[in-house]
Amino acid sequence: MSALREKVAWRALEKHQQELATHHLRDLFAADPGRAERYRADAVGWQLDYARHRINDQTLDHLFALARECGLEARRDAMFAGEKINTTEQRAALHIALRAPARKVIKVDGTNVVPEVHAVLKRMTAFANDIRAGRWLGFSGRPIRNIVNVGIGGSDLGPVMAFEALRHFSDRKLQMRFVSNVDYTDFAEAVHDLRPDETLFIIASKTFTTLETMTNAHSARDWLMAAAGGDKKAVAKHFVALSTNEKAVEEFGISTDHMYGFWDWVGGRYSMDSAIGLSTMIAIGPKAFDEMLAGFHAMDEHFRTAPLERNLPVIMGLLGIWYTDFFGAETVAVLPYEQYLKRFPAYLQQLTMESNGKHVTLEGDTVDYPTGPIYWGEPGTNGQHSFYQLIHQGTRLIPCDFVGFARSLNPSGRHHDLLIANVIAQAEALAFGKTLQQVKDEGIDDALAPHRVFEGNRPSTLLLAERLTPSTLGSLVALYEHSVFTQATIWNINPFDQWGVELGKQLALRVVEEIESPRKPLHHDSATNAAITWYRKARRKATGSAPAPTATSPHRVLAIDIGGSHVKAMLSGNPREVVMKSGRTLTPETMLKQLRPAIRGWKYDAVSIGYPGPLLHDHIAQDPRNLGKGWIGFDFAKAFGRPVKVINDAAMQALGSYEGGRMLFLGLGTGLGTAFIVDGIIEPMELAHLPYKKSTFEDYVGERGLKRLGKKKWHAHVIDVVEQLKAALEPDYVVLGGGNVRHLAELPEGVRRGDNHNAFAGGFRLWENKA
Ligand SMILES: O=P(O)(O)OC[C@H]1O[C@H](O)[C@H](O)[C@@H](O)[C@@H]1O
């Protein structure tokens, strides 16, 4: 049996539980009128009302005795003293130093870390002030208005939660976005309506190696580069890093001038008040950020100095132990009655479960008692109309943490009274329920009565404060941090490591390699092999080829680019280009007649055709204006005996030129090809025939315009057309392709020259992407 279960207080609690479990909260309240008064503790603006718990004075005596027997005070002091209590990583756990006033001295390995903390805060303050004042400019000279925090786990949940919680205090001119998931949708949706030249990316990663964050950071850089015309200098204006890993930050291309550091003694889930809080500081301003730190610090001091019996984090932690280890409760519901705290349960999930989801003691022995419970929740009152039924009448014991505030930040009519009435009523209903007799007295018939009974006796805590402010948020987070620490100390586990996340990460790297090398033999268990095979097949179907057509791939795509004056063809993995004449009389048959001998011997599995005219649902909708007839309904798949994708020619070249974001493509050839790509989705457009001056766009900037007007005038019209379309469509960048782009000496800002070979790249890509 473990040392914990041998402890005197533990044994006493076991015995005591047997007795107390027979008492209903109704009886406990009836027998003890002073209960509500006694089971209440206040500290730094928070009131902990724990009267509705299945406890009496004896329970509390045993719980505090257990805390003392487990050496809670000594361990707490060791944490505050900077001792390396995170023994599996040989590190201190000193998040309390992040919010210590400048005069404090907290040493790690003999060095006072407080001045370093304040030096970083000072730099963060200067930067946040520059952004907030509109002094920090993007590559085009426009002020930064959008802040995108890219991070995951502790580098995301804290910043998101704090921003949502303190949104009321934030600068509404700034758009705050958060990207965490490696699912590209997260990034695409976060930036879809943002101008790159007004967007700052904060790459938040303690290690700067986390796969999700680094993948998203690279996508962010590509997105920016595409708009900045590949100008690497733009990175300095649009990227900052929050990390402990200077080397990796530099390797990514962010100079240390734009890095805000922290230290290995700050755990990811304990880092929202470190440099990881930069997005919070930008949103609410350095002063409010300081207030938040002061709130954290006040709760730290309370935890450090208050006697256990009046110590909020200790009481909360011990009540958790009581239900988890002596009542078999498996979960805790966190139910904030404050809309701004909507992400608080998600934040707490990492803090509590990554910390205390451990099954071995500090010495490495398997525990023989339950440790960290499952935390979950939603803001009230929404939860009441969904899962509260199970809390009230289900078969499980679910202790609830209710959080509420006396004042709303958005007072209006009866809203707040109703909100608070609900939280108080829920706590009452859970504790006292409704007996069968009460139900019958209401006239409910016998058959229905059992369904209407509320057993009650369900414990809950009411955590109450005056108003949600930066300071109350800080102290609330610190309250939970130290409550988690209290529990870990009793359970004798390390709340500061997270080895449990490693295995999945390692295996994911192996699986991704197997997915991307589809011929690699699989040596997993049969279920894993089957799942990988399923995805390989689905991927092959989606891309129309396996493996994807690359230069080294045995799978080949024939790309054909049909233009007004030439037809060109190329095979993937073979740089040789075949060029044939096109013109006003070209039909599909005459094209194939020329093409067949030219590509004799070429082996290909699929064909892409760039077609100089409009398509509808991937089918040719009109004969090209500049070629012959017979294109509509022509069966290319039959003619080639292979799957064929036909796409508008400008769209094909656009696809090959595309580097993320919103791209407008204009093909300056015989006509004017146009396509727009937004976040990888191609929108072919027939802008060429829209009215312009005395005729149409195409008439001025197509081949006819060049011949009629001469290069100089044609050039001026191209610039004018680009500007007009830029104004109308607001692309991040414009790519000019087509044969005549060579006549353009200079390009306006934000415009790039496309390479005609990109048409082939687009044709090959067509079989890689669903686009
Ligand atoms: O900040 P990072 O180094 O990118 O880490 C981000 C997160 O990923 C890890 O897998 C850990 O489980 C988390 O504790 C951490 O917060």
The ligand as a Gaussian input file, in Angstrom:
#p B3LYP/6-31G(d) Opt

LIG

0 1
 O        5.076000      26.407000     -26.103000
 P        5.453000      25.147000     -26.803000
 O        6.857000      24.724000     -26.546000
 O        5.165000      25.271000     -28.284000
 O        4.535000      24.003000     -26.233000
 C        3.159000      23.992000     -26.403000
 C        2.507000      22.870000     -25.629000
 O        2.871000      21.638000     -26.196000
 C        3.336000      20.561000     -25.441000
 O        3.053000      19.391000     -26.125000
 C        2.880000      20.467000     -24.012000
 O        2.028000      19.396000     -23.796000
 C        2.228000      21.707000     -23.490000
 O        2.466000      21.773000     -22.110000
 C        2.753000      22.946000     -24.145000
 O        2.119000      24.063000     -23.592000

